[in-house]
């Protein structure tokens, strides 16, 4: 585990305390980790490529996907 000393304004500290209370965290460490996870999920995860989304949509439109093993599935998705 990495330890960090941070300096934040009084207003930001109040916001941390509000989030801590709302989420029921025991300490500010949990609160900061929670905020970082939200940021990472919202802003750091790359979006799917449009061609991949088209393939997924095409597969969802089909009623069944007949395949017996992973190689057959790869052949279906490479079309």
Phi, psi and omega in degrees: 000139180262137176251139180225142173257125181237153175242123178228159180288165181298322179297317179293326177295322178295321178297317176302316180296323178295313179297319179302316181290317181297320183271351179074030179283154180276332182211173182287337176301313179297322180296314180295319177298321177299313180296319179296319178298317178298316179299313182298316180294324185277325190241339185261339180286127181290150177281157179287145177294143182303323180293327177290320178297320178298317178299317179297317179297319178298317179293324180291329180290331179288144182290315179225157177240100183278110174209149183252338180209177185294327179295319176295322178295319178297322178297319180295320184278346180273356180287000000 
